[in-house]
Amino acid sequence: MSNRPVCPCGKEVRSNGRTKNGRRIWDTKCYTCRWGTYTKHKKDKCEFCGFVPVHSSQLDVDHIDGNPSNNDKSNLQTLCSNCHRLKTKQNNDWNKRKHHEKV
């Protein structure tokens, strides 16, 4: 029996690392629930450049506003890996993500 928290679906959640003082940080949802939210909104081509992938792993679901907690359908878009990296860099989404985690 582990001390691992459980997702609302009943599955155990994964660790997200540790705090500065060594306390374990747990995810709030299991892998299936977390990524299932995104994959059900994934389209079959890049919404920016129109790239049609050979395999669906070449497409990502991006948070338009850069906030990874905002999973509203209107805030999700499908981008190819290249457009996703470019958008994240141009919009400075990485710094926005750090800001959202602090709030």
C-alpha positions as CSV (number, residue, x, y, z in Angstrom):
1,M,0.0,0.0,0.0
2,S,1.5,3.3,-1.0
3,N,0.9,6.8,0.3
4,R,0.4,8.1,-3.2
5,P,-2.7,10.3,-3.8
6,V,-5.5,9.1,-6.0
7,C,-7.0,10.8,-9.1
8,P,-10.8,11.4,-9.0
9,C,-11.0,8.5,-11.5
10,G,-9.5,6.2,-8.8
11,K,-6.0,5.7,-10.3
12,E,-2.8,6.7,-8.5
13,V,-1.2,10.0,-9.6
14,R,2.4,10.5,-10.5
15,S,5.1,12.5,-8.7
16,N,6.0,15.9,-10.0
17,G,9.3,16.1,-8.2
18,R,10.1,17.6,-4.8
19,T,10.0,21.0,-3.1
20,K,13.2,22.8,-2.1
21,N,12.9,21.3,1.4
22,G,12.5,17.7,0.0
23,R,8.8,17.3,0.3
24,R,7.3,15.3,-2.6
25,I,4.9,17.1,-5.0
26,W,2.1,15.1,-6.4
27,D,0.1,15.6,-9.6
28,T,-3.6,16.2,-9.2
29,K,-4.7,13.8,-12.0
30,C,-3.5,10.4,-13.3
31,Y,-1.7,10.3,-16.7
32,T,-4.8,9.2,-18.5
33,C,-7.1,11.9,-17.1
34,R,-4.4,14.7,-17.6
35,W,-3.5,13.9,-21.2
36,G,-7.0,12.7,-22.2
37,T,-8.1,16.3,-21.8
38,Y,-5.8,17.4,-24.5
39,T,-5.9,14.5,-26.9
40,K,-9.7,14.7,-27.3
41,H,-9.2,18.2,-28.7
42,K,-6.3,17.3,-31.0
43,K,-7.1,17.9,-34.7
44,D,-5.6,16.1,-37.7
45,K,-3.4,19.0,-38.9
46,C,-1.6,22.1,-37.6
47,E,-4.0,25.0,-37.2
48,F,-1.2,27.5,-38.0
49,C,0.7,26.2,-41.0
50,G,-1.6,23.4,-42.2
51,F,1.0,20.6,-41.8
52,V,-0.5,17.1,-42.1
53,P,1.5,14.7,-40.0
54,V,2.6,11.2,-40.9
55,H,1.9,10.2,-37.3
56,S,-0.2,12.0,-34.7
57,S,2.8,12.4,-32.4
58,Q,4.0,15.1,-34.7
59,L,1.2,17.4,-33.4
60,D,0.8,19.0,-30.0
61,V,-2.1,20.6,-28.2
62,D,-1.1,24.2,-27.3
63,H,-2.7,26.5,-24.7
64,I,-3.3,29.7,-26.6
65,D,-2.9,32.0,-23.6
66,G,0.1,30.2,-22.3
67,N,-1.6,29.2,-19.1
68,P,-1.4,25.4,-18.7
69,S,-4.2,25.4,-16.1
70,N,-6.7,26.9,-18.6
71,N,-8.0,23.8,-20.4
72,D,-11.1,25.5,-21.8
73,K,-11.8,24.2,-25.3
74,S,-11.5,27.7,-26.7
75,N,-8.0,28.0,-25.3
76,L,-6.6,24.8,-27.0
77,Q,-5.2,24.6,-30.5
78,T,-3.4,22.0,-32.5
79,L,0.1,22.9,-33.6
80,C,2.9,20.9,-35.3
81,S,6.0,20.7,-33.1
82,N,7.8,23.4,-35.0
83,C,4.9,25.9,-34.8
84,H,4.5,25.1,-31.1
85,R,8.1,25.8,-30.3
86,L,8.1,29.0,-32.4
87,K,4.9,30.3,-30.7
88,T,6.2,29.4,-27.2
89,K,9.4,31.3,-27.9
90,Q,7.8,34.4,-29.6
91,N,5.1,34.8,-26.9
92,N,7.5,34.0,-24.0
93,D,5.0,31.4,-22.9
94,W,7.7,29.7,-20.7
95,N,7.9,32.7,-18.4
96,K,4.1,32.9,-18.3
97,R,4.0,29.3,-17.2
98,K,6.3,30.0,-14.4
99,H,4.1,33.0,-13.4
100,H,0.9,30.9,-13.4
101,E,2.5,28.2,-11.2
102,K,3.4,30.8,-8.6
103,V,-0.2,32.2,-8.5
